[in-house]
């Protein structure tokens, strides 16, 4: 892709801060990346990194730092309904340290930089044929792709209208020879579509049996006959996912990731059964297939590491666990998740306000609702709603 053409067509909106939805200007994405490189707002960012995430000064500085919308431009005001044009990029957020060599090796990564906190990364990926109606499915594909590289993507970045705080990183990576990723029209979750076996396989796989007993997604051991269980601290999970077609160059990565997922959800599986499963996936999804010897090497290496408890598996944490044995409708599931997510967020906000209140009470003789709002990035209206509970908890 030609750099000049890309920069010319790739426009983004600038906002004064995360609280203000009104567009104040439009600029090329390269202009924003230059702000990150030279550190236009570095004084506040460096100060924030010294104090650390969660500290009132950090939260205040982050709230007041200008932002941009990496996924597109908007008409006057930022919202899903006012999207004007897409950049052709998808913004992803990584909240943990990674081996950046993995990102350097991906041709479709346009840029990445240290996040505002300095503990993670912001990432821009170029996607071919990106539209408003395929944005979320493209995001999901990328999220699963990076999970296969042991990189977890913040789920909040699925929001097409999301804004990103302009960070500071003098070592920002910019790929002027970026090649847009072509995402397959169909991809599948193993637990939903791939199994049980329905495809006629070559003779060497014809003896695969009892694969219906394999777990392809993480579940709880006991749901106490309830529709769902809420675990506030969260519990690790990993669901098995594979693209419909895996092209040459990505086969080892995807098959290794798939193997790790099977081992995580089936810790007592035999090496032989694991090998048969992986041979089937290789046959159905890898174009061209890996050799049987290469597949067996992946299985044996992963199985050996697993038995020694040395296999590193990147997982996410889930708080709301729906009982798979209860035949809940999609609307029921959405209702449960919406209701319980609201409760969890409310509790998290309350606990955060309590901690900030305690911190402020050391510095000020009297902590007011306004003072707490200004130091927590929580609107004054919300602080008033929590006020009685905050005062009650600190007595």
N, C-alpha and C positions, 0 to 999 in steps of 0.2 A: 504494500500500500504506500502510495506517495505521501510523504510527510506533509508537504504543503497543502495538498488537497484535503488530507485528513484534518489538519488544524483549522483549515478554512471552514469546513462543514461541521466541525465538532464544537458546538456552542453550549454554554452553560449559564445559569443565572447565579448572581451573587446576592446574598442576603446579609443584613447587618448582624444577625445572631439567630440562634435556633428558635427564639420565641416570636420572631417577626416573620409572617408568611408573605409580606409584600416584597416583590422583586424590586431591587434598587438598580441593577445593571445587568447587562449581558456581555459575556467575554468568551474568547476562545479557551478551550480546555488547557491549552499550552500556557496561557496567562496564569491560570490558577496553579498549575504545576510549578511555574516559576516562583510564584508567591511562596510555595512550600519550600522550594530549594533555597531561595535567598533569605527566607525567614522574615517576611513582612510583619508577622505578629509574634516573633520569636520570644520577645521579652516576657510576655504573659505565659507563653507555652513553657518556657524553661522554668519559670517560677512555679507553674502548676506541677511540672514533673518532679520538682524538689519536694513539694508537699505530698504529692501522691493522690491517686484516685480515692474519692470518698471524703477528702478534707474539704472544708467549706471554701477555702481559697481556690482549690482546684475546680470545684463545681461552679463557683462564681465566674472564674476566668473562662471556663469552657462555655458557659452560658452567654458570655458577652463577646466572644470571638466570632468574626464573620464566617459565614458558611457558603457552600455552593451546592448545586444539585447536579451530581455527576451523571444521572441517567437521562436528563433532558432539560428543556426550557419550558417556561410556563407563561400564560397570559396574565400579567399584572400580579397575580396571587398564586402561591404554590398550593396545589391540591391535585388529586388524581383527575378531577374533572376539568382542570384547566391546562392540561399538558398540550403544548404547542408542537414541539418536535423532540424526537429522541436523539441522543448522541451516538447511538450504535454501541455504546459501552454499558456494561453492568458493573455497578460498584459493589464490592464485597468487603466485609470487615472481618479481620482475624484478631482475636483477643488473646493470643498466646504467641510465644516465641516459636519461630520455625527455622528450618534450614532454607535460607533464601535461594540456594542453588536450585531448589525445586521450581521456584518461580522463574528464574533466569532461563530454565530449560524449556519453558512453555512459550511457543511463538505467539499465542493469542493474548498473552499478558502485555498490555500496553504500558502500564506503570504501576509501581507500588512504592510506598513510603511509610515511615514510622508514624504511628497514630499519635493523637494529641497527648495521650498518657505516656507514650514512648515504650509501652509494653506490648504493643501489637502492630498491625499493619493495615493501611488502607490499600485497596487493590482495584485496578480498572482492567476489565477484560473486554476485548473486542469480539462482538458476536455478529455473524452474518445474518441478514434478514430479520433483524430484531424489530418487533412491533409491540404495540401496547397489549395486544391480545395473546402474545406468546411470551411476554416478559417473565411471568411467574414460572412457567414451565421451563424456560431457559435458565432461570435462576436455580430452580430445583435440580436441573441436570448438573449445573456447575457445582452446587453444594455437595452433591453426591460424588462428583468427579474429584473434588478436593479432599473429601473424606477418604477417598481411596489413597490419597497421598499423605494421610494422617494430618490433614489440615482441616480444622473445624471453622465453618463460616457462621457468623452471627446471623440468626434467622430474621432479625429486624431489617436486614438489608433487602428482604424480599419486597419491601415497599418501594414501588417505582418512583414515588415522589420524595423519597428520603433525601434529606440534606446532610452534608458532611462538613464538619468543622475544618477550616483550613489549617493544616498542621505545619510542622517545621521539620525538615529533614534535608540537610545539605547533600546527603548521599542518595537522594531519590533516584529510582530507576525509571528510565523512559526508553521504551523500545520503538525507535523510529521506523523499524522494518516490521512492525506488527502485522500478523496474518490473522484475519478474522476467523473465529471458530465456527464451523458449520455443525449445528446441533442436529442429531437424528430426529426425524419427525416423531418417532415413537421410542420410548424407553420404558423399562418395566421394573417394578419392585418384585423381587423373587417371591415374596410371600403372597402376592396377589395374582401373578400371572404365570410364572415359569413352572411351578410344580403344582400338583403331581405330574408325573411324566405322561405326555400324550403323543410325543413324537416317536416315529419309528427310527430306531438308532442302528448304527452299524453293529455287526456281530460282537465286536469286542466289548460293547456296552449292553448287550442284551440281557445280561444277568443282574442288572441293577434292580434291587427289590427293597421294599419297606422304606422308601425315601419319604413317605408320608409321615414318618415318625420323627423326621428331622425338623428342628425349630429354625425358622428363617427370620424370626423377629424375637426380641426379648420380651418375656412376660414374667409376671410375678408368680411365685410358687403357690400362693394362696390369696384369693380375692375375698375370702370370708363370705362367699355367696352374695356379694354386693355388686352393684352395677359398675362401680369404680372405686379406686383407692387413691387418696391424696397423700403423698409423701413430701412434706415441706422442704426437707433438705435435698430432695431429689435422689434418684437412683440411676446408676449407669445403665445405658442401653445401647444397642447397635442393631439396626435392621439390615437385612441383606438386600443388596441392590446390584443390578447389572444393566448396562445399556443393551438395547436391542441388537446393535451391531458394534463390535469392538474391532477397530482397525489396527493394522500393523503399527507398532510403536507404542501402543497403549495396552497391549495384551497382558504383559507381565504384571503391570500395575493393577489392572482390574482383577485379574485372577488371584493375585496375592491378597488384595483387599477382600475379595469374596471369601477366600479361604480363612482369613482372620475372623470374618463375621460368623462363619459357620462354627469355627472353634470357640468363639466367645459364647455363642448360644447353645452349643452342644459340647461341653468340655470333656465328656466321656466318649465321644465318637471314636470309632476305630480308624486307623490309618487307611485301611482298605476301602471302607465306605466313603471316607473323605475323597479318596482318589477317584472313585467311580462317579461321585457327584461332580467333581471338577472336570473330568473327562467329558461329561455330558454338556456342561456349560461351555467348554471349549468348542465342542462340536456345533452347538446351536448358535453361538454368539460371536466367536472369533472368525474374522474374515481377513486373511486366510487363517486356518487353524494353526495353533502351535503344535509342535511334534509331541507325541505321547511322552517321550523322554523328558522334554522340557516341563510338561505338566506335572509329571511325577517328581521332578526336582523341586518344584514349588511346594508340592504337598509334603514331601519328606522333610524339607527344610523347616517349613512352618510347624509341622507336627512335632518335630524334635524340639524346637524352641518352646512350643506350647507345653510339652511334657516337663520341660525344665523350668517352666514358669518364667521364661525369658522373652516371650513373644510380646512385643509392644503393640497394643491395640488402642487406637484413639476412639474414645466413646463420648457420647453426650449424656446429659442428665435429664431425666424426665420426672416431673412432679405429679402429673395426673395420669393414672393408669386405668384405662378402660378394660373391663372384663371381656375377653374375647369369646367367652362361653355364653354371654348374654347377647341376644340378637337385637342390639340397639340399632335404631335407624340412624341415618346420617344427620337428621335434624336433632335427634336426641343427643348424639355425640357432640354436635356443635353447641347445643344448649349447656351440656355438662362442662365442656371445656371453657366456654365463655363465662359461665357463672363462677367456676372454681379459679380460673385465671384472675378474674376480678378480685376475688377474696385474697388471693396470694399477693397480688400487686398492692392492695390496700394495706395488708400487713407489713409488706416490705417498706412501703412509703412511711407508715407510722413508725416503724423501728428506726428508719433513717432520720426522721425528724426528731425523734427522741435523742438519738446520739448527737445530732447537731445542736440541739437545745442544751444538752449537758456541756458540750464544748463551749458554746457561747456564754453559758452562765459563769464560766471561769473568767472570761474576759470582760463581761458587762454586769453591772449591778442588777439590771432588770432586762429580761429577754421579752421583747414584744412580738406580736404576730408578724408585724412588718419586718422586723429584724430577722426573724426565722425564715420568712419567705425569701428575703434578699440573699440569704446565705445558703439556701437549699435548692434554689431554682424551682421550688414548688409555688404555684400561684397562691396569692393571699387568700383567695376564696377557699382553696383546698386546706390551707393551714387552719383557717377558722373551723372547718369541719372536723379537723383532728384535734383541735385545741384542748378540749376537756380530757380526752384520752391521754394526751401528752402530759398535762399537768398531773393527772391521776397517777401516771406511771412513775413519775420522778419523786413523788412524795414518799 
